[in-house]
Amino acid sequence: MATPDGGIPRRNPTPNEAQHLARILEVVPGGIVQLDADGAILRANGQAQRFLGLSWESLSQRYMADFEGASFHEDGTPCAVEDYPAGRCLATGRPAGPVTIGVRQPNGEVRWAIFSALPFPSPDGARMGAVVTFVDITDRRHAELRARAHDRLLDTVRMVHFRDDPAATVAVFHEPLASLIELTKSRSGFVASVDPDDDAREELRLHALIDDAAARSGSSHPPVPVDAVSHAVLASGAPEVVESPGALGGPFRGDRPQRVAVLPLATAGKVVGVVGLADAPLPYEAEALSELEPLLAACADLVVALDERRARRALEAQLAQAERLASVGTLAAGMAHEINNPLAYLLLNLAAFTRHTEALSGSLGSLRDQLRAQLGAGEADALLAATEIADAEGRLARIAQHGRDAAEGGERVQRIVRDLMTFSRVSEEQRTLVDVNAATLAALKMAHHEIKYRARLVREVGDLEPVLGNDGRLSQVFLNLLLNAARAIEEGQPDANEIRVRTSMVGDEVVVEVTDTGRGIAPEHKDRLFEPFFSTRAPGSGSGLGLTVCHNVVRAHGGRIEVESALGVGSRFVVRLPKARTRIEPEAARRPSAAPTRERRPRILLVDDEPMVLRVLAQLLSRSYEVERADGLVAATTLLAQGGPLDVILCDMMMLDGTGVDVHAWTRANRPELLPRMIFMTGGTFTPKARAFLADVAAHHLVKPFSLRELDELISKLLG
């Protein structure tokens, strides 16, 4: 049977020998194919037939060149016949290989093998053919591919955790998805996650989508509805394999795949997303899908890493916004303090001016009446006309009106400064009973300039219970809502548009509605309104944080925001806040009673390092009180140490050589009987220490600029 050199027999074997040889060829570990000199297939064992996906009846009619369009190099490029080991062997008459080549079967499955070829005589003996041997490495290659993909994905997870580089993670899911498609021999697939805050799980966020050899990164994909198969996986946490599922929506985009497999992405027992695969040539098998678990686990870790980074960036944005608001508040408080001191003596001087003109007008009226009584009406009027005194009362009335107009302008500045002070408290966490009507009014004043060129403003004020909260933060909410309403309306036709602010009580809730007739909000945008950085305005025209801040502040106050909108009609934002348990004391109940008559003039000590404030207050109060003046802490303690009688101490909180807290401490130690009759004046800058002091000692205080009436009433209350 064997040749002297031990080669393959060169004569035709007997039938028994042929059967024995055929059995040997069937059990050898690998494929064997015999080719003639023209590349025609003469023989192929069973493993070769299974590897190529062809029966012997079909294979026996083929040539080596017939596989050229269905074979690939390891890098995916087509493999030409001359690159086949068999092609080289037939061309040179020498052994060739080994070479790794992928072959696509008629059903579309790609299998990989290491091929070698040896020269072998053709049956006619005249020309040299070849014997091709190969080892199927498809399973080994898939295992290596899974390991490499898993390692790369873990590197990506680490990169996402430790690098804040959005550009570097735009397509991080594409490579693992491509690996999953190759491993399962699918034609298309996707990776998607669910929003951690979407309890209903009605939408998927696409991270990668591959179909028809085209890949698209997840950065440009809008959220898509959850398809029926993915919905079942999200609910059960188990893989779903469906044959002929029909038309599927969502990430399948209405296609009718032959078969689909949707696999859960889960971490710590929670499903965070899904991987969808479609149109593998053969049914998806549970055992093969289970081998993908390490890769799916790494994908789930990547989803969590991206969500954590997104949450971290949102938190950082909120912190940055809070810092900006705190900076604005600090700036507003500093400006208010610098404005309030000069504004205080301006308004107090205008009050003194008005008093003096009214007194002078009264004196002129008395003079005229006395002259008429002594000289007669005609002679008295002639005398007054000759001295131009006749028109003096009219001129004084006009001068007094100018003073009142100036005082009204100063009071308007005062209101603006106090509104600024409201917003300077945005960064403070102290909560008090808040009058929501006052908070909305402060916001309206701040937004007035933005609104007046765009819409008519309608305000409906209800009788509200107070809420427990931070008035600065709530005013910021209402300001943001008003600015959004205004910017939804184009400038130029204010009479044709309306912004309506309505406050009311609904059960135990304080309700604030802001309605506009602007452009409205698209339905697909409504669910994203409160996301950080999401904005429907043009790039650069907004930070996308305004509504996020509103949402967070309202939630921190135990409330909620509701949105209704229709394109071309307008929007309605409703803020609902729980009422506080304690009512604010009505203003009438807090108004002091009139000061009783005293036998001696009360004595007041004025302490302030602003000379003009000190001078004008002394002038105004000296009509009713005996006034002592001190221009700072040292002067005040010197006067107090003298032990003379004092009825009221009116002291500024911030001075160059000390503070009102220092004056209070000295008084508590040396003249404690005066503590209940101390009044503190402040330019509006409440440091935490100063605010805590005023709250702890329940001290009376006035915020500059205050009116003479406010001061008189408070002094009368203390003296009463």
VMD Tcl script that draws the C-alpha trace (Angstrom):
set ca {
  {0.00 0.00 0.00}
  {2.69 2.48 1.00}
  {5.37 3.70 -1.37}
  {9.02 3.10 -0.48}
  {9.45 6.71 0.60}
  {6.33 6.59 2.81}
  {4.23 8.96 0.67}
  {0.60 8.71 -0.35}
  {0.08 5.75 -2.67}
  {0.55 6.60 -6.32}
  {-1.78 3.85 -7.57}
  {-5.51 3.57 -7.14}
  {-6.31 1.73 -3.90}
  {-8.55 -1.29 -3.72}
  {-12.15 -0.66 -2.67}
  {-11.44 -1.78 0.88}
  {-8.35 0.41 1.05}
  {-10.32 3.36 -0.31}
  {-13.04 2.94 2.33}
  {-10.41 2.69 5.05}
  {-8.68 5.82 3.77}
  {-11.99 7.69 3.59}
  {-12.70 6.85 7.23}
  {-9.26 8.14 8.21}
  {-9.85 11.42 6.37}
  {-13.16 11.89 8.18}
  {-11.65 11.69 11.66}
  {-8.47 13.71 11.19}
  {-8.66 17.06 13.13}
  {-9.14 19.46 10.25}
  {-10.34 19.89 6.71}
  {-8.70 18.24 3.69}
  {-9.38 19.20 0.08}
  {-7.71 17.76 -3.05}
  {-7.40 20.02 -6.11}
  {-6.30 19.18 -9.62}
  {-3.85 21.33 -11.56}
  {-6.70 23.64 -12.69}
  {-7.95 24.19 -9.12}
  {-11.00 21.92 -9.48}
  {-12.09 20.21 -6.27}
  {-11.58 16.48 -6.52}
  {-12.11 15.39 -2.93}
  {-13.14 17.00 0.41}
  {-13.67 15.43 3.77}
  {-16.72 16.10 5.93}
  {-15.05 18.81 8.03}
  {-14.15 20.71 4.86}
  {-17.74 20.46 3.63}
  {-19.11 21.75 6.96}
  {-16.56 24.57 7.11}
  {-17.42 25.77 3.59}
  {-21.16 25.27 4.18}
  {-21.60 23.15 1.02}
  {-22.57 19.55 0.42}
  {-20.29 17.30 -1.66}
  {-22.76 17.42 -4.54}
  {-22.36 21.20 -4.68}
  {-18.69 21.27 -3.77}
  {-17.70 18.74 -6.44}
  {-18.84 21.16 -9.12}
  {-16.65 24.05 -7.92}
  {-13.20 25.41 -8.47}
  {-10.88 27.09 -6.01}
  {-11.46 30.43 -7.79}
  {-15.20 30.28 -7.00}
  {-14.42 31.28 -3.38}
  {-12.49 34.45 -4.26}
  {-15.38 36.82 -3.57}
  {-16.23 35.19 -0.24}
  {-12.81 35.08 1.42}
  {-11.03 37.69 3.54}
  {-7.72 38.50 5.14}
  {-7.57 39.07 8.89}
  {-7.84 42.83 8.40}
  {-11.12 42.36 6.51}
  {-9.77 43.04 3.01}
  {-10.71 40.60 0.19}
  {-8.36 37.69 -0.32}
  {-7.40 37.01 -3.97}
  {-6.80 33.50 -5.40}
  {-3.10 34.16 -5.78}
  {-2.94 34.79 -2.03}
  {-4.44 31.37 -1.24}
  {-1.81 28.82 -0.13}
  {-3.35 26.48 -2.75}
  {-2.96 29.16 -5.44}
  {0.70 29.67 -4.59}
  {1.31 25.92 -4.43}
  {-0.23 25.32 -7.88}
  {1.74 28.24 -9.31}
  {5.14 27.28 -7.87}
  {4.92 23.55 -7.25}
  {6.13 24.14 -3.69}
  {4.39 23.96 -0.29}
  {2.67 27.20 0.85}
  {1.20 28.53 4.08}
  {0.14 28.67 6.79}
  {-2.20 31.63 6.15}
  {-5.27 32.72 8.17}
  {-8.29 33.32 5.91}
  {-11.97 33.96 6.61}
  {-14.61 32.34 4.36}
  {-18.23 33.41 4.14}
  {-20.65 30.51 3.85}
  {-23.68 30.73 1.55}
  {-25.86 31.51 4.62}
  {-23.70 34.55 5.40}
  {-21.77 33.12 8.36}
  {-18.04 33.89 8.32}
  {-15.68 31.17 9.54}
  {-11.94 31.39 10.01}
  {-9.18 28.81 9.46}
  {-5.40 28.46 9.06}
  {-4.73 27.06 5.57}
  {-1.66 25.22 4.18}
  {-1.09 23.50 0.81}
  {1.20 20.70 -0.44}
  {1.87 19.72 -4.08}
  {0.18 16.47 -5.12}
  {0.02 14.79 -8.55}
  {-3.19 15.03 -10.52}
  {-4.99 11.74 -11.27}
  {-3.60 11.76 -14.81}
  {-0.09 12.05 -13.36}
  {0.89 14.55 -16.02}
  {0.47 17.72 -13.97}
  {0.90 18.60 -10.33}
  {-2.21 19.33 -8.24}
  {-2.42 20.16 -4.52}
  {-3.76 18.96 -1.20}
  {-5.13 21.73 1.07}
  {-5.29 21.20 4.81}
  {-6.74 23.62 7.33}
  {-7.74 23.97 10.98}
  {-10.99 25.78 11.92}
  {-10.10 28.55 14.43}
  {-13.47 30.32 14.42}
  {-14.26 29.57 18.06}
  {-10.75 30.46 19.18}
  {-10.86 33.69 17.20}
  {-14.21 34.63 18.76}
  {-12.84 33.97 22.25}
  {-9.83 36.17 21.53}
  {-12.11 38.81 20.06}
  {-14.28 38.75 23.19}
  {-11.23 39.08 25.41}
  {-9.76 41.97 23.40}
  {-13.10 43.74 23.21}
  {-13.61 43.29 26.94}
  {-10.14 44.67 27.73}
  {-10.65 47.66 25.43}
  {-14.06 48.31 26.94}
  {-12.65 48.21 30.47}
  {-10.00 50.73 29.39}
  {-12.82 52.90 28.04}
  {-14.74 52.63 31.33}
  {-11.65 53.76 33.22}
  {-11.13 56.58 30.75}
  {-14.72 57.76 31.16}
  {-14.37 57.69 34.95}
  {-11.11 59.61 35.12}
  {-11.11 61.83 32.02}
  {-13.67 64.54 31.41}
  {-13.18 64.54 27.65}
  {-16.52 64.32 25.79}
  {-14.81 64.11 22.40}
  {-12.92 61.00 23.50}
  {-16.12 59.14 24.38}
  {-18.37 60.08 21.46}
  {-18.06 56.64 19.82}
  {-16.97 54.48 22.74}
  {-19.84 52.04 22.19}
  {-19.17 51.50 18.49}
  {-16.28 49.05 18.87}
  {-17.96 46.77 21.46}
  {-21.13 46.78 19.35}
  {-19.14 45.83 16.25}
  {-17.57 42.99 18.25}
  {-20.98 41.77 19.42}
  {-22.29 41.83 15.87}
  {-19.30 39.87 14.61}
  {-19.44 37.35 17.44}
  {-23.14 36.65 16.85}
  {-22.85 36.94 13.03}
  {-25.63 39.56 13.08}
  {-26.18 42.09 10.32}
  {-27.18 45.00 12.56}
  {-27.41 46.06 16.16}
  {-27.62 48.87 18.68}
  {-26.60 49.80 22.21}
  {-29.04 51.90 24.22}
  {-29.59 52.91 27.83}
  {-32.50 54.16 29.88}
  {-32.61 57.49 31.66}
  {-32.00 56.85 35.40}
  {-34.71 59.43 36.22}
  {-37.29 57.94 33.81}
  {-39.28 55.60 36.05}
  {-41.72 54.81 33.24}
  {-38.84 53.72 30.95}
  {-40.65 54.83 27.82}
  {-37.56 56.05 25.93}
  {-34.12 54.72 25.04}
  {-30.96 56.78 24.61}
  {-29.08 55.38 21.62}
  {-25.31 55.23 22.07}
  {-24.42 53.33 18.91}
  {-26.28 51.95 15.89}
  {-24.80 49.74 13.15}
  {-26.78 48.62 10.14}
  {-25.85 47.68 6.58}
  {-22.15 48.12 7.47}
  {-22.83 51.78 8.40}
  {-22.06 53.02 11.88}
  {-23.39 56.09 13.61}
  {-22.22 57.41 16.96}
  {-24.73 58.12 19.70}
  {-24.02 61.85 19.89}
  {-26.57 62.75 17.22}
  {-29.33 60.29 18.06}
  {-32.43 61.73 19.74}
  {-34.18 59.52 22.30}
  {-36.38 56.85 20.70}
  {-39.44 55.02 22.06}
  {-38.89 51.63 23.63}
  {-39.80 48.80 21.24}
  {-41.86 45.84 22.44}
  {-38.94 43.39 22.76}
  {-36.71 45.86 24.61}
  {-39.63 46.71 26.90}
  {-39.94 43.05 27.87}
  {-36.21 42.81 28.59}
  {-36.22 45.99 30.71}
  {-39.16 44.59 32.70}
  {-37.81 41.06 33.23}
  {-34.05 41.55 33.13}
  {-33.75 38.41 30.97}
  {-32.68 38.11 27.30}
  {-35.39 37.86 24.65}
  {-34.96 36.01 21.34}
  {-37.76 36.37 18.80}
  {-38.11 34.78 15.36}
  {-39.99 36.80 12.73}
  {-41.08 39.55 15.16}
  {-42.69 41.68 12.46}
  {-42.26 45.45 12.28}
  {-40.47 46.83 15.35}
  {-40.30 50.50 16.26}
  {-37.85 52.38 18.43}
  {-34.20 51.59 17.67}
  {-35.26 49.04 15.02}
  {-36.81 51.97 13.09}
  {-39.79 50.06 11.73}
  {-37.73 47.30 10.09}
  {-38.98 43.73 9.81}
  {-35.98 41.67 10.88}
  {-35.87 37.92 10.34}
  {-34.88 37.38 13.95}
  {-33.81 39.55 16.88}
  {-32.04 39.11 20.19}
  {-32.26 41.81 22.86}
  {-29.86 41.39 25.79}
  {-30.00 43.26 29.12}
  {-27.18 45.50 30.34}
  {-27.31 45.07 34.10}
  {-25.14 46.10 37.01}
  {-25.73 45.62 40.74}
  {-29.01 43.87 39.93}
  {-30.38 46.85 37.99}
  {-31.01 46.91 34.23}
  {-29.48 50.10 32.85}
  {-29.83 49.43 29.13}
  {-30.09 46.90 26.32}
  {-28.13 45.58 23.35}
  {-30.20 44.71 20.29}
  {-28.97 42.34 17.59}
  {-30.79 41.42 14.38}
  {-30.66 39.06 11.40}
  {-28.07 36.49 12.28}
  {-28.00 33.73 9.62}
  {-28.98 31.09 12.18}
  {-31.24 31.29 15.24}
  {-29.65 32.87 18.31}
  {-28.76 30.18 20.83}
  {-28.88 30.75 24.58}
  {-25.51 29.07 25.12}
  {-23.77 31.27 22.57}
  {-25.41 34.41 23.97}
  {-24.33 33.51 27.49}
  {-20.70 33.65 26.36}
  {-21.18 37.38 25.77}
  {-21.80 38.08 29.47}
  {-18.34 39.62 30.21}
  {-18.69 41.98 27.27}
  {-22.25 42.92 28.23}
  {-21.16 43.54 31.84}
  {-18.44 45.89 30.63}
  {-20.99 47.70 28.43}
  {-23.24 48.10 31.48}
  {-20.31 49.52 33.46}
  {-19.71 51.99 30.65}
  {-23.36 53.09 30.70}
  {-23.13 53.65 34.46}
  {-19.83 55.50 34.04}
  {-21.34 57.83 31.45}
  {-24.42 58.43 33.63}
  {-22.19 59.19 36.62}
  {-20.14 61.61 34.55}
  {-23.29 63.24 33.21}
  {-24.65 63.59 36.76}
  {-21.30 64.91 37.96}
  {-21.19 67.52 35.21}
  {-24.79 68.52 35.96}
  {-23.91 68.89 39.66}
  {-20.80 70.89 38.77}
  {-22.92 73.12 36.56}
  {-25.41 73.67 39.37}
  {-22.59 74.44 41.78}
  {-21.10 76.87 39.27}
  {-24.51 78.50 38.86}
  {-24.89 78.70 42.64}
  {-21.44 80.28 42.88}
  {-22.36 82.79 40.19}
  {-25.58 83.61 42.01}
  {-23.65 83.94 45.25}
  {-21.19 86.29 43.52}
  {-24.04 88.33 42.13}
  {-25.59 88.39 45.59}
  {-22.34 89.53 47.18}
  {-21.97 92.22 44.53}
  {-25.58 93.31 45.00}
  {-25.14 93.45 48.78}
  {-21.96 95.51 48.46}
  {-23.58 97.89 45.97}
  {-26.65 98.19 48.17}
  {-24.53 99.05 51.20}
  {-22.60 101.72 49.30}
  {-25.80 103.18 47.85}
  {-27.87 102.98 51.02}
  {-25.70 105.24 53.17}
  {-25.75 108.29 50.82}
  {-29.35 107.49 49.92}
  {-30.24 107.54 53.60}
  {-29.04 111.09 54.21}
  {-30.47 112.16 50.82}
  {-33.96 110.97 51.77}
  {-33.67 112.22 55.33}
  {-32.57 115.65 54.06}
  {-35.47 115.69 51.61}
  {-37.78 114.86 54.51}
  {-36.27 117.74 56.48}
  {-36.58 119.98 53.42}
  {-40.26 119.13 53.08}
  {-40.87 119.79 56.78}
  {-39.12 123.14 56.63}
  {-40.96 124.31 53.50}
  {-44.28 123.28 54.98}
  {-43.42 125.08 58.23}
  {-42.29 128.20 56.31}
  {-45.46 128.14 54.24}
  {-47.49 127.93 57.42}
  {-45.54 130.85 58.92}
  {-46.23 132.97 55.81}
  {-49.90 132.12 56.04}
  {-49.94 133.23 59.67}
  {-48.12 136.47 58.76}
  {-50.67 137.27 56.06}
  {-53.56 136.63 58.44}
  {-52.04 138.87 61.13}
  {-51.36 141.70 58.64}
  {-54.93 141.55 57.41}
  {-56.19 141.66 60.95}
  {-54.09 144.71 61.82}
  {-54.05 146.67 58.50}
  {-57.13 145.46 56.75}
  {-57.31 143.06 53.84}
  {-56.72 145.64 51.08}
  {-53.74 147.41 52.65}
  {-52.24 144.12 53.80}
  {-52.53 142.56 50.32}
  {-51.00 145.68 48.73}
  {-48.09 145.55 51.17}
  {-47.54 141.86 50.49}
  {-47.70 142.44 46.72}
  {-45.16 145.28 46.93}
  {-42.72 143.03 48.78}
  {-43.37 140.02 46.44}
  {-44.45 138.02 49.48}
  {-47.92 137.56 48.01}
  {-46.64 134.84 45.69}
  {-44.27 133.36 48.26}
  {-46.75 130.74 49.38}
  {-47.24 129.59 45.80}
  {-43.53 129.45 45.21}
  {-43.04 127.54 48.46}
  {-45.77 125.11 47.41}
  {-43.96 124.51 44.11}
  {-40.64 124.11 45.94}
  {-42.26 121.64 48.32}
  {-43.64 119.71 45.33}
  {-40.14 119.55 43.84}
  {-38.94 118.15 47.15}
  {-41.71 115.55 47.20}
  {-40.91 114.57 43.60}
  {-37.22 114.21 44.49}
  {-38.17 112.16 47.55}
  {-40.37 109.95 45.37}
  {-37.42 109.37 43.03}
  {-35.19 108.56 46.00}
  {-37.78 106.14 47.36}
  {-37.88 104.49 43.93}
  {-34.12 103.98 44.14}
  {-34.69 102.67 47.66}
  {-37.14 100.06 46.36}
  {-34.71 98.99 43.64}
  {-31.93 98.58 46.20}
  {-34.18 96.54 48.45}
  {-35.09 94.31 45.50}
  {-31.37 93.83 44.90}
  {-30.99 92.89 48.54}
  {-33.69 90.24 48.08}
  {-31.58 88.61 45.36}
  {-28.41 89.01 47.42}
  {-29.91 86.45 49.80}
  {-30.17 83.75 47.07}
  {-27.09 81.99 48.40}
  {-28.31 81.90 52.00}
  {-29.93 78.76 53.34}
  {-31.77 80.47 56.22}
  {-35.50 79.93 55.91}
  {-38.18 82.27 57.11}
  {-41.86 82.83 56.49}
  {-42.04 84.17 52.93}
  {-44.79 86.29 51.46}
  {-44.99 84.82 47.95}
  {-46.89 87.84 46.62}
  {-43.98 90.05 47.69}
  {-41.48 87.62 46.10}
  {-43.34 87.67 42.77}
  {-43.57 91.48 42.93}
  {-39.80 91.74 43.44}
  {-39.27 89.46 40.43}
  {-41.70 91.50 38.33}
  {-39.79 94.67 39.09}
  {-36.53 93.06 38.04}
  {-38.07 91.66 34.82}
  {-40.08 94.76 33.92}
  {-37.55 96.12 31.43}
  {-37.47 92.78 29.58}
  {-41.26 92.46 29.47}
  {-42.46 95.96 28.60}
  {-41.36 95.83 24.94}
  {-42.87 92.41 24.34}
  {-46.17 92.00 26.17}
  {-48.79 93.48 28.45}
  {-48.33 92.40 32.05}
  {-51.43 91.24 33.94}
  {-51.13 90.48 37.66}
  {-53.83 88.68 39.63}
  {-53.03 88.64 43.34}
  {-54.71 86.19 45.66}
  {-54.88 86.10 49.46}
  {-52.01 83.75 50.27}
  {-50.75 81.85 53.26}
  {-46.98 82.24 53.82}
  {-44.52 79.53 52.84}
  {-41.44 78.46 54.75}
  {-38.40 79.12 52.59}
  {-35.77 81.48 51.26}
  {-37.29 84.59 49.70}
  {-34.20 85.21 47.56}
  {-34.29 81.74 46.03}
  {-38.04 81.89 45.37}
  {-37.71 85.34 43.80}
  {-35.00 83.87 41.55}
  {-37.44 81.14 40.46}
  {-40.15 83.64 39.56}
  {-37.63 85.90 37.81}
  {-36.38 83.00 35.66}
  {-39.93 82.03 34.71}
  {-40.80 85.64 33.81}
  {-37.65 86.06 31.71}
  {-38.39 82.79 29.88}
  {-41.94 83.97 29.22}
  {-40.69 87.31 27.90}
  {-38.06 85.73 25.65}
  {-40.67 83.43 24.12}
  {-42.28 86.56 22.64}
  {-40.73 88.70 19.90}
  {-40.23 92.40 20.60}
  {-42.35 95.05 18.93}
  {-46.00 94.16 19.61}
  {-46.61 94.43 23.35}
  {-50.33 95.14 22.90}
  {-50.82 91.92 20.97}
  {-49.22 89.67 23.62}
  {-49.74 89.01 27.29}
  {-47.82 87.68 30.26}
  {-50.10 86.88 33.18}
  {-48.97 86.22 36.74}
  {-51.61 84.76 39.04}
  {-51.29 83.75 42.69}
  {-53.86 81.73 44.60}
  {-54.42 79.18 47.36}
  {-55.47 75.70 46.25}
  {-56.04 73.56 49.31}
  {-52.85 73.66 51.38}
  {-50.73 74.83 48.46}
  {-49.63 78.30 47.39}
  {-49.91 78.38 43.60}
  {-48.08 80.79 41.27}
  {-48.95 80.66 37.56}
  {-46.90 82.36 34.84}
  {-48.69 82.25 31.47}
  {-47.50 83.71 28.18}
  {-48.77 83.94 24.61}
  {-45.35 83.18 23.13}
  {-44.16 80.63 20.64}
  {-44.76 77.61 22.87}
  {-42.68 74.48 23.44}
  {-42.38 71.55 21.02}
  {-43.81 68.30 22.47}
  {-40.48 66.48 22.10}
  {-38.78 69.14 24.24}
  {-41.20 69.25 27.17}
  {-39.70 66.29 29.02}
  {-36.19 67.78 28.76}
  {-36.96 71.32 29.93}
  {-35.38 70.83 33.36}
  {-32.23 69.05 32.11}
  {-29.00 71.00 32.70}
  {-27.72 72.77 29.57}
  {-30.86 71.98 27.56}
  {-32.13 75.07 25.78}
  {-34.49 75.69 22.87}
  {-32.92 79.07 22.21}
  {-30.13 79.76 19.76}
  {-26.59 78.75 20.82}
  {-24.97 81.41 22.97}
  {-28.26 83.02 24.00}
  {-28.69 81.09 27.22}
  {-26.85 78.72 29.56}
  {-29.67 76.17 29.66}
  {-29.60 76.25 33.47}
  {-32.44 78.65 34.32}
  {-35.22 76.06 34.49}
  {-32.89 73.53 36.11}
  {-32.31 76.01 38.94}
  {-36.07 76.65 39.18}
  {-36.81 72.93 39.38}
  {-34.18 72.28 42.05}
  {-35.16 75.28 44.19}
  {-38.87 74.44 44.09}
  {-38.17 70.79 44.96}
  {-35.95 71.92 47.84}
  {-38.96 73.87 49.15}
  {-41.14 70.74 48.99}
  {-42.98 71.91 45.89}
  {-43.20 71.07 42.20}
  {-43.37 72.76 38.80}
  {-45.91 71.82 36.13}
  {-45.73 72.79 32.46}
  {-48.43 73.13 29.83}
  {-47.60 74.35 26.34}
  {-48.77 74.34 22.75}
  {-46.79 75.49 19.73}
  {-47.99 78.85 18.46}
  {-50.29 79.34 21.46}
  {-48.04 79.82 24.49}
  {-46.93 78.22 27.73}
  {-48.10 78.02 31.32}
  {-45.74 77.25 34.20}
  {-47.35 76.44 37.55}
  {-45.34 76.49 40.78}
  {-46.97 74.73 43.74}
  {-45.52 75.26 47.22}
  {-46.77 73.88 50.55}
  {-48.03 76.54 52.93}
  {-46.29 77.15 56.23}
  {-48.00 76.21 59.46}
  {-47.64 79.69 61.02}
  {-49.26 82.82 59.61}
  {-47.35 86.05 59.18}
  {-48.53 88.60 61.70}
  {-50.63 91.27 59.93}
  {-48.91 94.62 59.53}
  {-51.60 96.37 61.54}
  {-50.88 94.17 64.54}
  {-47.20 95.11 64.39}
  {-47.76 98.86 64.08}
  {-46.58 100.61 67.27}
  {-48.88 102.72 69.37}
  {-48.41 106.46 69.74}
  {-45.83 107.61 72.24}
  {-47.33 108.81 75.51}
  {-46.84 112.36 76.70}
  {-43.74 112.78 78.89}
  {-42.84 115.52 81.33}
  {-39.32 115.77 79.90}
  {-38.00 115.40 76.39}
  {-36.70 111.88 75.79}
  {-32.94 111.63 75.29}
  {-31.58 109.72 72.29}
  {-27.98 108.68 71.57}
  {-27.11 108.61 67.83}
  {-24.10 106.46 66.88}
  {-22.92 106.55 63.23}
  {-19.61 107.23 61.50}
  {-21.31 108.87 58.47}
  {-21.23 112.63 59.36}
  {-24.10 113.58 57.04}
  {-26.38 110.81 58.34}
  {-25.50 111.83 61.89}
  {-26.17 115.52 61.22}
  {-29.51 115.15 59.41}
  {-30.85 112.64 61.94}
  {-29.92 114.95 64.78}
  {-31.66 117.87 63.08}
  {-34.83 115.89 62.41}
  {-35.04 114.28 65.83}
  {-34.13 117.41 67.78}
  {-37.63 118.78 67.20}
  {-39.03 116.11 69.51}
  {-36.06 114.71 71.42}
  {-32.88 115.70 73.11}
  {-30.13 114.26 70.92}
  {-26.56 113.20 71.77}
  {-24.21 112.34 68.90}
  {-21.30 109.85 68.71}
  {-19.28 109.29 65.53}
  {-18.16 105.74 66.32}
  {-17.64 103.02 68.91}
  {-15.15 104.93 71.07}
  {-17.28 108.07 71.22}
  {-20.40 106.00 72.00}
  {-18.86 104.06 74.88}
  {-17.38 107.30 76.27}
  {-20.83 108.94 76.39}
  {-22.45 105.81 77.79}
  {-19.79 105.57 80.48}
  {-20.75 109.02 81.75}
  {-23.94 107.45 83.05}
  {-26.38 110.14 81.98}
  {-30.02 109.27 81.37}
  {-30.81 107.78 77.98}
  {-34.09 106.59 76.59}
  {-33.12 105.19 73.16}
  {-29.82 104.25 71.46}
  {-29.86 104.47 67.65}
  {-26.67 102.75 66.44}
  {-25.22 101.89 63.03}
  {-24.19 98.23 62.55}
  {-20.99 98.84 60.54}
  {-18.49 101.57 61.53}
  {-14.81 102.12 60.96}
  {-13.72 101.64 64.58}
  {-16.21 98.94 65.54}
  {-19.65 97.46 65.00}
  {-23.09 97.60 66.49}
  {-22.34 94.19 67.99}
  {-19.47 95.80 69.92}
  {-21.71 98.60 71.19}
  {-24.29 96.02 72.27}
  {-21.64 93.96 74.10}
  {-20.36 97.02 76.00}
  {-23.91 98.03 76.90}
  {-24.80 94.54 78.09}
  {-21.75 94.53 80.36}
  {-22.08 98.08 81.70}
  {-25.61 99.43 81.19}
  {-27.88 96.41 80.62}
  {-31.04 98.43 81.35}
  {-30.64 100.10 77.93}
  {-30.54 96.86 75.89}
  {-34.32 96.69 75.22}
  {-34.23 100.24 73.82}
  {-31.45 99.79 71.25}
  {-32.20 100.28 67.56}
  {-29.65 99.21 64.97}
  {-29.30 100.79 61.53}
  {-27.78 98.86 58.62}
  {-26.91 99.69 55.04}
  {-28.17 96.25 54.06}
  {-25.02 94.12 54.28}
  {-26.00 91.30 56.61}
  {-23.02 89.10 57.31}
  {-23.93 85.71 58.80}
  {-22.56 86.97 62.14}
  {-24.65 90.16 61.99}
  {-27.79 88.29 60.95}
  {-27.30 85.75 63.72}
  {-26.75 88.57 66.22}
  {-29.95 90.39 65.27}
  {-31.90 87.14 65.40}
  {-30.41 85.97 68.72}
  {-30.94 89.21 70.62}
  {-34.26 89.98 68.87}
  {-32.91 93.46 68.28}
  {-34.93 96.21 66.63}
  {-33.35 97.34 63.38}
  {-33.96 99.61 60.40}
  {-32.54 99.09 56.92}
  {-31.16 102.25 55.32}
  {-32.59 104.22 53.71}
  {-35.56 104.35 56.07}
  {-38.26 106.99 56.24}
  {-38.67 109.46 59.06}
  {-42.11 107.98 59.69}
  {-40.60 104.50 60.23}
  {-38.06 105.92 62.66}
  {-40.65 107.96 64.57}
  {-42.96 104.95 64.89}
  {-40.22 102.65 66.18}
  {-38.97 105.22 68.72}
  {-42.53 105.84 69.87}
  {-43.02 102.10 70.31}
  {-39.92 101.82 72.50}
  {-40.82 104.88 74.53}
  {-44.40 103.72 74.93}
}
mol new
graphics top color blue
foreach p $ca { graphics top sphere $p radius 0.5 }
foreach p [lrange $ca 0 end-1] q [lrange $ca 1 end] { graphics top cylinder $p $q radius 0.2 }
display resetview
